[in-house]
Amino acid sequence: MTDPDAKDSVNLPPGGDAPVDKTEAPDLANLMGFGGLIPFFLCAGVAHSGVSPWNMLALMACGIYGGIILSFIGAVHWGLAMQDGRPQRYFVWSVMPAIYAWPMVVMLDAELTLLALIPGFLIAWGVDYRAWEAGLLPGWYMRLRHILTLGATLAMAAASLAVTSYSYH
């Protein structure tokens, strides 16, 4: 098991070109990351259950959770910006996912919220990818982000397709 707190979890070679690629994510990062997909898929399943009002509540919960997770993803970059010698622009980017998600969750109906959050997840993935290319994030983090972003966006897209009518005539 690798220790995420170890100083060598991201080793920059002389010249700082790219991080040394760790082959595996820390076990706890995998556990927490994949565990974080459970609410997305649970909400998508309940949204498709046809059980009113739980299906509609599941859609709303999925959108709220999606907004929270998108904010969390941005916060990674606050941590990057706090490190010596790291680009300060990451302070600005770190709050953008939360600013993007907030009106989506507050102003749109549940299905549109889910669909509107998906581009935010994809843009955040792109920013993470560029940070990884610049040597600011370890390879295991990016591999984990690929899977988690795919899982979250697929679950939100699936949930948005649920029929949530309250009147069954």
N, C-alpha and C positions, 0 to 999 in steps of 0.2 A: 504494500500500500504506500502510495506517495503522500508526503506531507505537504498540503497546500501552503503551509506557513514557512516551509523551508526556503532559505535564500536562493536555492538553485531551482525553484519551481519555474522560473523563466530566466534562463541564462542567455545573456546577450554576448555574442562573441566579440572579440576586439573589433572596433569599428561600429558596433551596434546594428549590423545589417538586419538580421532576422533572429527570432528566438530559436533556441535549440528545441526541437520538437519532441515532447514527451509522448510516449506511445499510448498511455492510458490516462484518463481523467482520474483524479482522486476518487476513491470509493464514495465518500460522502457527497461530492459534487454530482456523481451519477445518481445516487439515491435521492438527493433533494431535487435535482433537475427532472428526472423521470417521475418522481412523486408529484412534482408541480404540474404534470400533464393530467393527473387523475381528475382534478376538478373540471378541466375542459371536457374530457370524454364523459364523465359522469353527467355533467350538465347537458351535453349533446344527447346522451341516451335518454335522460328524463324528458328532454324537450320533444323527443320523438315517441314518447310513451303513449301519448293521446290522453293522458290523465290530467284533466283540468282541475284546479288551476296550477298544478305543479309544473306542467309543461311550460307555461308562460313564465313562471317564477324561475325555472331553470334557464330560460333564455336571458332573462334579466341578470341572473347571477353570473352567467357565463360572460356577459358583456362587462360587468363590474370587475370580475376577476381578470379578464383580459386587459382592462385598463390598468389594474394594479400591477400585473406582470409586465406590461409594456413600460410602466414607470420604473419598475425594478431594473429592467434591462438598461434603461438610460442611466441609472445610478452607477452602474459599473464604470462609466466614463468619468464620473465625479472622482472615483477612486484613482483612475488613471491620471487625472489632472493634478491630484494632490501629490503625486510622486515627483521628486526633483527631476528637472530636465524634461518633463513631459509637456506636450503642447497644451497651453492654457485654453485653447478653443474647446477642449472637451468639457470644461465647466459649462459652457453654453449648450453644447449638444446634450449633456446629461439631463437637462430639464425639458428638452424638446419632446421626448416621448410622452411625458406627463401632460404637457401643455396641449399636445395633439389629442391624447386620449380623453381628457376631461370633457370637452364639448361633445364628443361623440357619445359618451356615456350619459351625459346630462340631457342633451337636446334631441337625440334620435330615438326612434322606437327600437325595441330590442333586436329585431332582425337586422335592421340597418346598422345598428351599433356594431354588431359582430362583423358585418361586411366592411364597415369603415375602419375597424381596427386592423384588419389584415394588411393593408398597405403600410401601416405604421410598423408592424412586426417585420415586414420585408425591408423597409427602409432602415430600421434599426439593425437588422442582420447585415445590410450593406455597409453601414458605418462600422460595425464590429469587424467585418471582413477587411476593410481598409486599415483599421487599427491593427489587425493581425498581420497584414502585409507589411506594415511599418514596424513590426517587431514589438508592439505594445501588448499583445495578448498571446498566450501560449497556444500551440496547435491543438491541444486537447480541448481547450475552451471552444475553439471554432468548430471542431468536429461535433462537440456536444450541442452547440448552437444550431448547427445544420439540422440535427434530428429534432431538437426541441421546437425550433421555429416551424418546421414542417408539421409536427404533431399539433401544435397550438393552432396554426392556421387551418389545417384540415378539420380539426374539431369545431372551430368557430364557423367555418363554411358549412359543415354538416348540420350544425345546430341551427343555422340561419334558414335552412330549408324545412324545418319542422312546421307542421300545421298546428296552430294553437288557437283555433276557434273556440270561443266559450259557448257558442250555441250550436247544438247538434240537433237539427230538425229532421 
